[in-house]
Amino acid sequence: MSMDDEKEKLESELSALDERARTRRQQSMLVTIVPVLLTALIVVYFAIDIAKKNMELYDARKAKEELDQRLSEGQSKLEQVEKSRKALEEETRRLEDRKKDLEAYLRSQRAEAPAVAGAARAPEAPESVVLKEEGEVPEGLRPTPRAKVITRPGVRALPIYDVVLSLDVPEAQKDSIKRVVYDLNPVFYISKRELVGGEPPSFEAAATVYACKSTVIVKIELVDGSRLELDYDWCRAEGWPQKSQEKQIVVPQSLQEVEKMLNQSPLVPRPPTAPPRPPR
């Protein structure tokens, strides 16, 4: 065999070896790539599934938070309703007690009133009654409002009334009252809505008016924060030209209507802004 034949034989064997090596590399590459691709697909699938689960978990937590918030709001409203119910029950109880006191007072007055012209005289209603109580108001605390009225001539011979409102408080209870406000009806007393009482124990407040209309709401604040409101019929006090025997009835009118009537009437004078305090 010549050298050329041997060379060709070697080259053919080398070519065959290269071909087999290339085939093996391709097979090895396929064997490597396929598992990697499968693994990547599995990872992507689980990643998508985990993302969906996280989204569902987030939605569930958000829904739970909303439900908890609604439950808290409902519980708060329920507590407010319960407090309102208890307050109404307490107010009803106090009104019932006040009603019983007034009925007992009327019965005692009827029993003690002398007969006049063959008929019993109707009892005179008290000048002040309790409207509202808030907090722990002492059972025996019943201050008595007073009004001192002094008449003096005004513009165009119309009389003017200087009124001093005060509060009679028992000596043992005078330290329990912190503040007193006399609330006049805004329908009749536009510029004198609230009069703040002065120093204890009388808590005096002065006002100048042209007539006695409606009643005065006496708002009493105690030292411990409790509150007491009295409806005082000051028109029955001494000093008015005609002392009222019955409680005044307020005719419903708006502030705009009253101001319009006052502005249109030239005969209605305006009270002074700083009325002189009547002598004691």
TORLO-252790 format. One line per 10 residues: their letters; for each residue x, y, z of N, C-alpha, C. Coordinates in nm, 4 decimals. Example, Ala and Ser with C-alpha at 12.3 -4.5 7.8 and 13.67 -1.06 7.14 Angstrom:
2
AS> 1.3190 -0.5690 0.7800 1.2300 -0.4500 0.7800 1.3200 -0.3300 0.7800  1.2850 -0.2250 0.7080 1.3670 -0.1060 0.7140 1.2900 0.0030 0.7870
END
This chain:
280
MSMDDEKEKL> 0.0874 -0.1191 0.0000 0.0000 0.0000 0.0000 0.0898 0.1223 0.0000  0.0524 0.2135 -0.0843 0.1358 0.3323 -0.0978 0.1014 0.4333 0.0105  0.1854 0.5327 0.0186 0.1678 0.6388 0.1181 0.0416 0.7184 0.0916  0.0087 0.7357 -0.0333 -0.1114 0.8141 -0.0658 -0.2370 0.7420 -0.0188  -0.2353 0.6095 -0.0356 -0.3536 0.5345 0.0091 -0.3710 0.5426 0.1600  -0.2589 0.5311 0.2296 -0.2668 0.5395 0.3753 -0.3144 0.6784 0.4201  -0.2676 0.7783 0.3487 -0.3079 0.9146 0.3834 -0.4570 0.9334 0.3626  -0.5091 0.8823 0.2512 -0.6519 0.8953 0.2249 -0.7331 0.8190 0.3285  -0.6785 0.7002 0.3658 -0.7497 0.6209 0.4648 -0.7571 0.6945 0.5982  -0.6465 0.7571 0.6376 -0.6437 0.8324 0.7632 -0.7391 0.9522 0.7572
ESELSALDER> -0.7396 1.0171 0.6430 -0.8277 1.1339 0.6298 -0.9741 1.0929 0.6379  -1.0054 0.9771 0.5748 -1.1446 0.9320 0.5814 -1.1825 0.8928 0.7230  -1.0882 0.8303 0.7955 -1.1172 0.7942 0.9343 -1.1346 0.9192 1.0206  -1.0484 1.0202 0.9946 -1.0610 1.1460 1.0701 -1.1940 1.2142 1.0401  -1.2343 1.2090 0.9132 -1.3631 1.2697 0.8765 -1.4774 1.1984 0.9462  -1.4659 1.0639 0.9511 -1.5711 0.9877 1.0192 -1.5743 1.0206 1.1675  -1.4536 1.0329 1.2260 -1.4483 1.0685 1.3686 -1.5069 1.2078 1.3927  -1.4755 1.3030 1.3051 -1.5315 1.4386 1.3192 -1.6840 1.4363 1.3087  -1.7314 1.3550 1.2130 -1.8760 1.3465 1.1950 -1.9433 1.2891 1.3193  -1.8809 1.1810 1.3727 -1.9384 1.1215 1.4932 -1.9317 1.2201 1.6111
ARTRRQQSML> -1.8200 1.2931 1.6207 -1.8061 1.3906 1.7301 -1.9105 1.5015 1.7172  -1.9333 1.5483 1.5950 -2.0326 1.6533 1.5730 -2.1723 1.6027 1.6079  -2.1984 1.4771 1.5671 -2.3284 1.4178 1.5984 -2.3464 1.4055 1.7494  -2.2392 1.3607 1.8171 -2.2472 1.3483 1.9624 -2.2699 1.4856 2.0290  -2.2032 1.5880 1.9778 -2.2203 1.7215 2.0354 -2.3638 1.7704 2.0177  -2.4189 1.7457 1.8984 -2.5574 1.7868 1.8744 -2.6534 1.7130 1.9673  -2.6283 1.5808 1.9789 -2.7144 1.5041 2.0692 -2.7008 1.5527 2.2139  -2.5757 1.5787 2.2541 -2.5529 1.6274 2.3903 -2.6183 1.7633 2.4114  -2.6113 1.8487 2.3089 -2.6743 1.9805 2.3187 -2.8251 1.9676 2.3327  -2.8832 1.8768 2.2524 -3.0272 1.8556 2.2625 -3.0650 1.8019 2.3999
VTIVPVLLTA> -2.9834 1.7062 2.4472 -3.0113 1.6493 2.5793 -3.0007 1.7565 2.6883  -2.9128 1.8533 2.6701 -2.8957 1.9595 2.7703 -3.0040 2.0664 2.7580  -3.0374 2.1078 2.6350 -3.1317 2.2182 2.6135 -3.2733 2.1791 2.6525  -3.3139 2.0578 2.6176 -3.4525 2.0163 2.6449 -3.4847 2.0217 2.7937  -3.4023 1.9634 2.8829 -3.4343 1.9758 3.0265 -3.4344 2.1203 3.0757  -3.3391 2.1991 3.0203 -3.3353 2.3401 3.0615 -3.4638 2.4113 3.0220  -3.5087 2.3865 2.8979 -3.6331 2.4489 2.8535 -3.7513 2.4019 2.9364  -3.7548 2.2716 2.9634 -3.8638 2.2199 3.0464 -3.8612 2.2821 3.1859  -3.7401 2.2914 3.2409 -3.7273 2.3528 3.3742 -3.7714 2.4986 3.3717  -3.7310 2.5704 3.2649 -3.7703 2.7116 3.2537 -3.9216 2.7249 3.2424
LIVVYFAIDI> -3.9829 2.6363 3.1610 -4.1284 2.6409 3.1482 -4.1972 2.6127 3.2816  -4.1436 2.5148 3.3540 -4.2020 2.4831 3.4850 -4.1878 2.6012 3.5809  -4.0690 2.6642 3.5790 -4.0460 2.7805 3.6670 -4.1409 2.8943 3.6316  -4.1563 2.9209 3.5008 -4.2469 3.0278 3.4576 -4.3899 2.9967 3.4987  -4.4298 2.8694 3.4820 -4.5657 2.8300 3.5195 -4.5900 2.8531 3.6682  -4.4934 2.8076 3.7495 -4.5103 2.8260 3.8941 -4.5030 2.9731 3.9330  -4.4189 3.0501 3.8617 -4.4110 3.1934 3.8913 -4.5443 3.2620 3.8626  -4.6050 3.2270 3.7478 -4.7359 3.2843 3.7148 -4.8407 3.2412 3.8172  -4.8348 3.1129 3.8559 -4.9315 3.0634 3.9536 -4.9136 3.1323 4.0889  -4.7877 3.1525 4.1298 -4.7610 3.2215 4.2571 -4.8095 3.3660 4.2510
AKKNMELYDA> -4.7868 3.4321 4.1345 -4.8337 3.5697 4.1196 -4.9859 3.5768 4.1312  -5.0547 3.4798 4.0685 -5.2005 3.4770 4.0792 -5.2447 3.4539 4.2233  -5.1754 3.3604 4.2903 -5.2105 3.3336 4.4299 -5.1871 3.4567 4.5172  -5.0760 3.5274 4.4914 -5.0491 3.6503 4.5683 -5.1557 3.7559 4.5428  -5.1990 3.7678 4.4169 -5.3039 3.8641 4.3847 -5.4346 3.8266 4.4544  -5.4674 3.6981 4.4515 -5.5881 3.6535 4.5208 -5.5774 3.6772 4.6714  -5.4574 3.6516 4.7258 -5.4375 3.6757 4.8689 -5.4499 3.8238 4.9021  -5.3950 3.9095 4.8139 -5.4060 4.0547 4.8350 -5.5522 4.0998 4.8306  -5.6263 4.0473 4.7304 -5.7684 4.0818 4.7216 -5.8449 4.0339 4.8444  -5.8096 3.9128 4.8910 -5.8780 3.8598 5.0093 -5.8479 3.9451 5.1325
RKAKEELDQR> -5.7215 3.9871 5.1479 -5.6858 4.0722 5.2617 -5.7546 4.2080 5.2527  -5.7597 4.2624 5.1309 -5.8265 4.3914 5.1131 -5.9751 4.3806 5.1451  -6.0380 4.2725 5.0974 -6.1796 4.2520 5.1282 -6.2004 4.2348 5.2785  -6.1064 4.1645 5.3438 -6.1164 4.1462 5.4886 -6.1043 4.2801 5.5609  -6.0093 4.3647 5.5156 -5.9939 4.4960 5.5784 -6.1201 4.5808 5.5606  -6.1794 4.5750 5.4396 -6.3029 4.6502 5.4172 -6.4157 4.5990 5.5067  -6.4242 4.4661 5.5187 -6.5268 4.4092 5.6061 -6.5029 4.4477 5.7516  -6.3743 4.4466 5.7928 -6.3430 4.4872 5.9302 -6.3788 4.6333 5.9535  -6.3507 4.7185 5.8524 -6.3837 4.8603 5.8661 -6.5348 4.8809 5.8742  -6.6086 4.8091 5.7881 -6.7543 4.8197 5.7936 -6.8084 4.7686 5.9264
LSEGQSKLEQ> -6.7479 4.6605 5.9743 -6.7906 4.6067 6.1033 -6.7629 4.7061 6.2154  -6.6455 4.7726 6.2079 -6.6122 4.8724 6.3095 -6.7082 4.9907 6.3028  -6.7385 5.0370 6.1794 -6.8332 5.1476 6.1656 -6.9716 5.1080 6.2165  -7.0127 4.9854 6.1817 -7.1423 4.9394 6.2310 -7.1451 4.9291 6.3821  -7.0339 4.8822 6.4410 -7.0269 4.8733 6.5865 -7.0316 5.0112 6.6503  -6.9606 5.1082 6.5864 -6.9622 5.2452 6.6387 -7.1022 5.3052 6.6315  -7.1704 5.2833 6.5178 -7.3072 5.3344 6.5058 -7.3994 5.2673 6.6070  -7.3773 5.1383 6.6273 -7.4594 5.0666 6.7253 -7.4372 5.1218 6.8656  -7.3104 5.1535 6.8977 -7.2819 5.2120 7.0289 -7.3462 5.3499 7.0424  -7.3414 5.4297 6.9340 -7.4056 5.5611 6.9392 -7.5565 5.5484 6.9578
VEKSRKALEE> -7.6153 5.4527 6.8859 -7.7595 5.4312 6.9015 -7.7918 5.3875 7.0441  -7.7058 5.3014 7.0994 -7.7282 5.2551 7.2363 -7.7158 5.3706 7.3356  -7.6149 5.4578 7.3133 -7.6005 5.5747 7.4005 -7.7209 5.6672 7.3884  -7.7671 5.6884 7.2636 -7.8842 5.7737 7.2440 -8.0066 5.7130 7.3112  -8.0190 5.5809 7.3010 -8.1333 5.5149 7.3644 -8.1290 5.5314 7.5158  -8.0089 5.5126 7.5731 -7.9961 5.5284 7.7181 -8.0235 5.6730 7.7598  -7.9726 5.7696 7.6769 -7.9973 5.9103 7.7092 -8.1465 5.9423 7.7031  -8.2154 5.8871 7.6015 -8.3593 5.9098 7.5912 -8.4336 5.8458 7.7082  -8.3903 5.7272 7.7468 -8.4537 5.6635 7.8617 -8.4322 5.7454 7.9888  -8.3088 5.7977 8.0047 -8.2804 5.8795 8.1226 -8.3616 6.0082 8.1204
ETRRLEDRKK> -8.3692 6.0709 8.0006 -8.4475 6.1939 7.9887 -8.5952 6.1663 8.0141  -8.6445 6.0535 7.9632 -8.7840 6.0170 7.9875 -8.8098 5.9950 8.1362  -8.7142 5.9294 8.2014 -8.7300 5.9056 8.3449 -8.7339 6.0377 8.4223  -8.6444 6.1304 8.3840 -8.6424 6.2591 8.4538 -8.7701 6.3389 8.4282  -8.8179 6.3323 8.3028 -8.9425 6.4025 8.2731 -9.0597 6.3414 8.3492  -9.0588 6.2094 8.3615 -9.1643 6.1443 8.4395 -9.1573 6.1868 8.5859  -9.0335 6.1927 8.6387 -9.0184 6.2377 8.7776 -9.0653 6.3813 8.7938  -9.0289 6.4661 8.6939 -9.0718 6.6059 8.7014 -9.2236 6.6171 8.6912  -9.2829 6.5332 8.6057 -9.4278 6.5326 8.5918 -9.4944 6.4938 8.7235  -9.4373 6.3919 8.7895 -9.4927 6.3507 8.9181 -9.4805 6.4623 9.0215
DLEAYLRSQR> -9.3647 6.5329 9.0195 -9.3477 6.6444 9.1138 -9.4517 6.7532 9.0898  -9.4729 6.7873 8.9611 -9.5713 6.8911 8.9300 -9.7126 6.8461 8.9656  -9.7433 6.7198 8.9399 -9.8763 6.6701 8.9764 -9.8959 6.6731 9.1276  -9.7906 6.6346 9.2013 -9.8007 6.6409 9.3472 -9.8160 6.7849 9.3945  -9.7429 6.8768 9.3279 -9.7544 7.0185 9.3641 -9.8959 7.0696 9.3384  -9.9509 7.0339 9.2225 -10.0865 7.0782 9.1906 -10.1885 7.0192 9.2874  -10.1704 6.8930 9.3240 -10.2637 6.8321 9.4188 -10.2575 6.9010 9.5549  -10.1341 6.9337 9.5982 -10.1214 7.0009 9.7275 -10.1810 7.1408 9.7231  -10.1633 7.2100 9.6084 -10.2203 7.3441 9.5960 -10.3727 7.3386 9.5946  -10.4274 7.2400 9.5257 -10.5734 7.2275 9.5235 -10.6279 7.1963 9.6626
AEAPAVAGAA> -10.5531 7.1155 9.7371 -10.6002 7.0793 9.8704 -10.5938 7.1971 9.9666  -10.4941 7.2867 9.9471 -10.4763 7.3987 10.0398 -10.5491 7.5244 9.9957  -10.5892 7.5328 9.8691 -10.6508 7.6562 9.8190 -10.7889 7.6754 9.8803  -10.8211 7.7966 9.9290 -10.9551 7.8221 9.9852 -11.0594 7.8342 9.8755  -11.1819 7.8047 9.9108 -11.2921 7.8150 9.8154 -11.3301 7.9610 9.7975  -11.3504 8.0028 9.6724 -11.3889 8.1399 9.6399 -11.5156 8.1344 9.5567  -11.6220 8.1971 9.6079 -11.7509 8.2028 9.5377 -11.8005 8.0630 9.5047  -11.7847 7.9731 9.5992 -11.8368 7.8383 9.5830 -11.7542 7.7497 9.4938  -11.6398 7.7976 9.4433 -11.5555 7.7161 9.3553 -11.4123 7.7246 9.4035  -11.3387 7.6180 9.3854 -11.1987 7.6149 9.4282 -11.1146 7.6986 9.3328
RAPEAPESVV> -11.0212 7.7778 9.3905 -10.9327 7.8613 9.3089 -10.8269 7.7746 9.2426  -10.8065 7.7973 9.1141 -10.7075 7.7185 9.0399 -10.5680 7.7502 9.0922  -10.4842 7.6509 9.1138 -10.3493 7.6760 9.1652 -10.2641 7.7500 9.0633  -10.1795 7.8353 9.1137 -10.0894 7.9120 9.0278 -9.9658 7.8281 8.9974  -9.9321 7.8167 8.8712 -9.8178 7.7346 8.8310 -9.6880 7.7981 8.8799  -9.5856 7.7184 8.9070 -9.4573 7.7754 8.9507 -9.3959 7.8624 8.8420  -9.3191 7.9638 8.8839 -9.2602 8.0565 8.7875 -9.1493 7.9918 8.7055  -9.0855 7.8874 8.7568 -8.9786 7.8204 8.6823 -8.9944 7.6700 8.6956  -8.9656 7.6016 8.5857 -8.9710 7.4552 8.5836 -8.8422 7.4037 8.5206  -8.8072 7.2814 8.5533 -8.6856 7.2201 8.5002 -8.7127 7.1707 8.3583
LKEEGEVPEG> -8.6290 7.2157 8.2648 -8.6402 7.1699 8.1265 -8.5518 7.0492 8.0982  -8.4273 7.0541 8.1469 -8.3323 6.9490 8.1107 -8.2240 6.9391 8.2162  -8.1762 6.8188 8.2369 -8.0634 6.7932 8.3255 -7.9622 6.7067 8.2518  -7.8354 6.7408 8.2678 -7.7270 6.6628 8.2081 -7.6227 6.6347 8.3146  -7.5786 6.5104 8.3213 -7.4772 6.4750 8.4189 -7.5382 6.4431 8.5545  -7.4548 6.4517 8.6574 -7.4964 6.4181 8.7937 -7.5401 6.5448 8.8670  -7.6613 6.5900 8.8387 -7.7156 6.7073 8.9073 -7.7675 6.6633 9.0442  -7.7239 6.7289 9.1526 -7.7741 6.6910 9.2856 -7.9261 6.6977 9.2919  -7.9841 6.6018 9.3625 -8.1295 6.5907 9.3673 -8.1942 6.7151 9.4278  -8.1319 6.7729 9.5298 -8.1931 6.8865 9.5978 -8.1572 7.0214 9.5400
LRPTPRAKVI> -8.0815 7.0251 9.4298 -8.0395 7.1528 9.3718 -8.1521 7.2098 9.2864  -8.2209 7.3115 9.3364 -8.3275 7.3782 9.2629 -8.3160 7.5290 9.2850  -8.2220 7.5957 9.2158 -8.2105 7.7411 9.2302 -8.3374 7.8110 9.1813  -8.3618 7.9293 9.2343 -8.4826 8.0041 9.1997 -8.4440 8.1300 9.1227  -8.4827 8.1421 8.9951 -8.4548 8.2654 8.9200 -8.5406 8.3808 8.9712  -8.4831 8.5013 8.9653 -8.5537 8.6218 9.0070 -8.5356 8.7301 8.9010  -8.6314 8.8222 8.8969 -8.6227 8.9364 8.8053 -8.6650 9.0623 8.8799  -8.5793 9.1646 8.8770 -8.6096 9.2945 8.9368 -8.6304 9.3944 8.8233  -8.7495 9.4530 8.8170 -8.7884 9.5378 8.7036 -8.8055 9.6816 8.7520  -8.7419 9.7754 8.6816 -8.7555 9.9189 8.7109 -8.7960 9.9895 8.5819
TRPGVRALPI> -8.9009 10.0699 8.5903 -8.9539 10.1407 8.4735 -8.8977 10.2821 8.4686  -8.8634 10.3280 8.3488 -8.8193 10.4662 8.3283 -8.8694 10.5133 8.1926  -8.8883 10.6448 8.1750 -8.9405 10.6948 8.0470 -8.8372 10.6804 7.9361  -8.8871 10.6500 7.8181 -8.7995 10.6349 7.7032 -8.8330 10.7341 7.5944  -8.7970 10.7023 7.4727 -8.8214 10.7900 7.3586 -8.9708 10.7932 7.3283  -9.0226 10.9135 7.2962 -9.1633 10.9330 7.2599 -9.2576 10.8837 7.3701  -9.2157 10.9035 7.4922 -9.2976 10.8720 7.6096 -9.3271 10.7237 7.6247  -9.2564 10.6406 7.5514 -9.2737 10.4969 7.5682 -9.1875 10.4497 7.6852  -9.2424 10.3686 7.7739 -9.1641 10.3249 7.8902 -9.0559 10.2243 7.8513  -8.9465 10.2311 7.9250 -8.8363 10.1366 7.9102 -8.8205 10.0632 8.0431
YDVVLSLDVP> -8.7888 9.9365 8.0350 -8.7786 9.8543 8.1551 -8.6351 9.8031 8.1698  -8.5724 9.8433 8.2798 -8.4407 9.7903 8.3150 -8.4621 9.6689 8.4048  -8.4116 9.5558 8.3597 -8.4360 9.4299 8.4297 -8.3027 9.3718 8.4761  -8.3001 9.3289 8.6005 -8.1845 9.2577 8.6553 -8.2283 9.1145 8.6844  -8.1705 9.0219 8.6110 -8.1970 8.8798 8.6337 -8.0939 8.8255 8.7322  -8.1388 8.7431 8.8236 -8.0484 8.6856 8.9231 -8.0960 8.5458 8.9591  -8.0191 8.4825 9.0468 -8.0480 8.3447 9.0854 -8.0335 8.3324 9.2363  -8.1400 8.2852 9.2997 -8.1354 8.2567 9.4431 -8.0847 8.1144 9.4633  -7.9701 8.1035 9.5280 -7.9091 7.9727 9.5512 -7.8925 7.9538 9.7014  -7.9326 7.8397 9.7559 -7.9102 7.8147 9.8984 -7.7622 7.8254 9.9345
EAQKDSIKRV> -7.7362 7.8665 10.0552 -7.5990 7.8888 10.0995 -7.5139 7.7634 10.0849  -7.5725 7.6477 10.1107 -7.4952 7.5232 10.1054 -7.4642 7.4793 9.9626  -7.5311 7.5399 9.8622 -7.5140 7.4956 9.7239 -7.4509 7.6012 9.6345  -7.4204 7.7179 9.6879 -7.3719 7.8260 9.6018 -7.2347 7.7954 9.5413  -7.1529 7.7136 9.6103 -7.0202 7.6814 9.5564 -7.0254 7.5751 9.4476  -7.1409 7.5130 9.4276 -7.1504 7.4067 9.3269 -7.1801 7.4608 9.1879  -7.2160 7.5901 9.1760 -7.2505 7.6490 9.0463 -7.1303 7.7251 8.9921  -7.0969 7.6966 8.8672 -6.9806 7.7588 8.8030 -7.0193 7.8765 8.7135  -7.1278 7.8615 8.6365 -7.1615 7.9634 8.5365 -7.3117 7.9617 8.5118  -7.3676 8.0816 8.4865 -7.5108 8.0944 8.4592 -7.5279 8.1827 8.3357
VYDLNPVFYI> -7.6129 8.1386 8.2433 -7.6443 8.2157 8.1228 -7.7960 8.2270 8.1125  -7.8444 8.3504 8.0897 -7.9870 8.3749 8.0726 -8.0139 8.3880 7.9226  -8.0877 8.2932 7.8675 -8.1112 8.2859 7.7230 -8.2490 8.3448 7.6925  -8.2496 8.4639 7.6297 -8.3753 8.5270 7.5910 -8.4195 8.4757 7.4551  -8.5492 8.4787 7.4320 -8.6031 8.4281 7.3063 -8.5611 8.5200 7.1917  -8.4899 8.4668 7.0882 -8.4403 8.5536 6.9799 -8.5506 8.6113 6.8925  -8.6711 8.5556 6.8995 -8.7804 8.6105 6.8195 -8.8172 8.7504 6.8674  -8.8073 8.7741 6.9988 -8.8487 8.9018 7.0557 -8.7305 8.9898 7.0960  -8.6160 8.9304 7.1252 -8.5003 9.0067 7.1731 -8.3812 8.9748 7.0831  -8.3759 9.0472 6.9712 -8.2769 9.0157 6.8685 -8.1355 9.0423 6.9176
SKRELVGGEP> -8.1143 9.1572 6.9821 -7.9794 9.1962 7.0228 -7.9435 9.1480 7.1625  -8.0341 9.0783 7.2290 -8.0086 9.0321 7.3658 -8.0357 8.8826 7.3737  -7.9633 8.8061 7.2956 -7.9905 8.6623 7.2921 -7.9459 8.5935 7.4210  -7.8216 8.6135 7.4613 -7.7698 8.5473 7.5801 -7.7056 8.6500 7.6725  -7.7428 8.6433 7.7994 -7.6851 8.7301 7.9011 -7.6084 8.6421 7.9986  -7.4792 8.6671 8.0107 -7.3954 8.5872 8.0996 -7.4044 8.6444 8.2402  -7.4359 8.5578 8.3358 -7.4470 8.6013 8.4739 -7.3133 8.6432 8.5322  -7.3202 8.7321 8.6303 -7.1987 8.7828 8.6929 -7.1452 8.6893 8.8000  -7.0857 8.7501 8.9030 -7.0212 8.6726 9.0075 -7.1248 8.6054 9.0976  -7.0870 8.4905 9.1561 -7.1762 8.4258 9.2522 -7.1852 8.5094 9.3797
PSFEAAATVY> -7.2837 8.4899 9.4637 -7.3839 8.3824 9.4517 -7.5087 8.4222 9.3745  -7.5227 8.5527 9.3349 -7.6478 8.5958 9.2714 -7.6455 8.5793 9.1201  -7.5260 8.5807 9.0568 -7.5120 8.5636 8.9121 -7.6022 8.6625 8.8371  -7.5893 8.7903 8.8685 -7.6775 8.8909 8.8107 -7.6386 8.9236 8.6664  -7.7423 8.9580 8.5878 -7.7232 9.0043 8.4500 -7.8317 9.1074 8.4213  -7.7939 9.2188 8.3565 -7.8873 9.3283 8.3319 -7.9240 9.3353 8.1846  -8.0474 9.3786 8.1590 -8.0955 9.3975 8.0223 -8.1976 9.5095 8.0218  -8.2101 9.5764 7.9083 -8.3100 9.6813 7.8901 -8.4019 9.6403 7.7761  -8.5325 9.6359 7.8031 -8.6300 9.5905 7.7045 -8.7483 9.6862 7.7049  -8.8364 9.6707 7.6056 -8.9563 9.7524 7.5957 -9.0819 9.6773 7.6380
ACKSTVIVKI> -9.0701 9.5464 7.6547 -9.1852 9.4674 7.6965 -9.1350 9.3310 7.7414  -9.2219 9.2598 7.8093 -9.1887 9.1241 7.8525 -9.2571 9.0260 7.7585  -9.1781 8.9505 7.6860 -9.2303 8.8528 7.5914 -9.1640 8.7179 7.6179  -9.2436 8.6132 7.6056 -9.1927 8.4767 7.6171 -9.1339 8.4519 7.7560  -9.0477 8.3520 7.7675 -8.9840 8.3170 7.8938 -8.8330 8.3232 7.8776  -8.7619 8.3041 7.9876 -8.6160 8.3055 7.9878 -8.5671 8.1645 8.0202  -8.4761 8.1140 7.9378 -8.4144 7.9842 7.9648 -8.2879 8.0102 8.0467  -8.2870 7.9635 8.1699 -8.1727 7.9822 8.2592 -8.0850 7.8575 8.2495  -7.9654 7.8749 8.1916 -7.8729 7.7635 8.1727 -7.7676 7.7683 8.2830  -7.7648 7.6646 8.3648 -7.6767 7.6592 8.4814 -7.5737 7.5495 8.4597
ELVDGSRLEL> -7.4461 7.5871 8.4688 -7.3367 7.4904 8.4577 -7.2736 7.4717 8.5951  -7.2650 7.3465 8.6390 -7.2086 7.3163 8.7696 -7.0576 7.2976 8.7606  -6.9942 7.2947 8.8757 -6.8485 7.2827 8.8813 -6.8020 7.1493 8.8234  -6.8793 7.0433 8.8435 -6.8390 6.9110 8.7946 -6.8736 6.8875 8.6485  -6.9248 6.9899 8.5784 -6.9585 6.9759 8.4371 -7.1040 6.9439 8.4104  -7.1811 6.9128 8.5129 -7.3235 6.8856 8.4932 -7.3964 7.0145 8.4550  -7.5132 6.9984 8.3913 -7.5889 7.1141 8.3440 -7.7354 7.1015 8.3844  -7.7946 7.2175 8.4083 -7.9353 7.2253 8.4470 -7.9974 7.3435 8.3746  -8.1140 7.3216 8.3131 -8.1840 7.4287 8.2421 -8.3218 7.4484 8.3047  -8.3532 7.5765 8.3330 -8.4824 7.6125 8.3902 -8.5564 7.7038 8.2935
DYDWCRAEGW> -8.6865 7.6842 8.2840 -8.7722 7.7726 8.2044 -8.8382 7.8703 8.3013  -8.7922 7.9972 8.2983 -8.8350 8.0971 8.3964 -8.9317 8.1952 8.3312  -9.0509 8.2085 8.3891 -9.1519 8.3018 8.3391 -9.1323 8.4365 8.4091  -9.0418 8.5176 8.3548 -9.0089 8.6453 8.4189 -9.1197 8.7491 8.4022  -9.2173 8.7208 8.3158 -9.3279 8.8149 8.2986 -9.4184 8.8197 8.4218  -9.4016 8.7267 8.5138 -9.4819 8.7262 8.6355 -9.4116 8.7959 8.7514  -9.2968 8.8554 8.7250 -9.2245 8.9264 8.8302 -9.2891 9.0621 8.8562  -9.2668 9.1151 8.9763 -9.3186 9.2470 9.0115 -9.2435 9.3547 8.9338  -9.3170 9.4596 8.8937 -9.2541 9.5716 8.8254 -9.3023 9.5929 8.6843  -9.3561 9.4890 8.6216 -9.4133 9.5070 8.4888 -9.5459 9.5819 8.5010
PQKSQEKQIV> -9.5858 9.6566 8.3977 -9.7109 9.7337 8.4082 -9.8323 9.6447 8.4321  -9.8296 9.5245 8.3793 -9.9383 9.4298 8.4024 -9.8762 9.2932 8.4258  -9.8759 9.2518 8.5503 -9.8128 9.1256 8.5861 -9.8896 9.0092 8.5251  -9.8166 8.9236 8.4577 -9.8802 8.8088 8.3929 -9.9109 8.7015 8.4957  -10.0297 8.6434 8.4856 -10.0695 8.5351 8.5744 -10.0517 8.3991 8.5098  -10.0383 8.3987 8.3795 -10.0217 8.2733 8.3078 -9.8942 8.2787 8.2257  -9.8429 8.1628 8.1960 -9.7192 8.1540 8.1195 -9.7375 8.2091 7.9787  -9.6405 8.2905 7.9348 -9.6487 8.3500 7.8022 -9.6320 8.2435 7.6943  -9.7046 8.2609 7.5852 -9.6971 8.1677 7.4725 -9.6195 8.2349 7.3600  -9.5208 8.1673 7.3090 -9.4374 8.2225 7.2024 -9.5038 8.1971 7.0681
VPQSLQEVEK> -9.5237 8.3036 6.9905 -9.5772 8.2893 6.8555 -9.4611 8.2613 6.7613  -9.4622 8.1503 6.6880 -9.3483 8.1172 6.6010 -9.3296 8.2216 6.4920  -9.2154 8.2864 6.4923 -9.1773 8.3820 6.3892 -9.0277 8.3721 6.3686  -8.9852 8.3929 6.2447 -8.8432 8.3883 6.2159 -8.7789 8.5218 6.2499  -8.6459 8.5194 6.2646 -8.5730 8.6428 6.2932 -8.5874 8.7435 6.1794  -8.5922 8.6951 6.0555 -8.6054 8.7862 5.9416 -8.7393 8.8597 5.9463  -8.8462 8.7878 5.9839 -8.9774 8.8521 5.9915 -8.9805 8.9578 6.1011  -8.9202 8.9262 6.2160 -8.9195 9.0227 6.3260 -8.8390 9.1462 6.2887  -8.7201 9.1265 6.2284 -8.6386 9.2408 6.1878 -8.7110 9.3264 6.0840  -8.7815 9.2610 5.9917 -8.8546 9.3351 5.8893 -8.9639 9.4204 5.9520
MLNQSPLVPR> -9.0373 9.3625 6.0499 -9.1431 9.4389 6.1163 -9.0855 9.5555 6.1958  -8.9719 9.5324 6.2623 -8.9109 9.6402 6.3400 -8.8610 9.7524 6.2503  -8.8027 9.7165 6.1366 -8.7506 9.8181 6.0449 -8.8625 9.8976 5.9786  -8.9777 9.8338 5.9557 -9.0879 9.9023 5.8893 -9.1695 9.9887 5.9844  -9.1583 9.9659 6.1152 -9.2396 10.0406 6.2109 -9.1600 10.1571 6.2673  -9.2003 10.2845 6.2411 -9.1269 10.4003 6.2945 -9.1558 10.4249 6.4413  -9.2564 10.3571 6.4979 -9.2941 10.3824 6.6366 -9.2226 10.2919 6.7342  -9.1437 10.1988 6.6825 -9.0744 10.1058 6.7715 -8.9324 10.1545 6.7915  -8.8992 10.2093 6.9082 -8.7626 10.2567 6.9316 -8.6684 10.1406 6.9577  -8.5396 10.1694 6.9454 -8.4370 10.0695 6.9709 -8.3821 10.0881 7.1120
PPTAPPRPPR> -8.3665 9.9826 7.1894 -8.3091 9.9982 7.3229 -8.1631 10.0353 7.3147  -8.1114 10.1073 7.4147 -7.9698 10.1447 7.4129 -7.8821 10.0216 7.4205  -7.7631 10.0332 7.3597 -7.6725 9.9186 7.3557 -7.6117 9.8902 7.4917  -7.5921 9.9915 7.5752 -7.5342 9.9712 7.7080 -7.6308 10.0271 7.8114  -7.7303 9.9513 7.8544 -7.8312 10.0029 7.9466 -7.7716 10.0283 8.0840  -7.8166 10.1342 8.1503 -7.7683 10.1598 8.2867 -7.8203 10.0542 8.3813  -7.7402 10.0166 8.4757 -7.7779 9.9149 8.5734 -7.8713 9.9767 8.6764  -7.9870 9.9166 8.7013 -8.0813 9.9746 8.7981 -8.0239 9.9706 8.9386  -8.0625 10.0651 9.0208 -8.0124 10.0652 9.1595 -8.0658 9.9464 9.2353  -7.9871 9.9017 9.3315 -8.0292 9.7891 9.4155 -8.1312 9.8358 9.5191
END
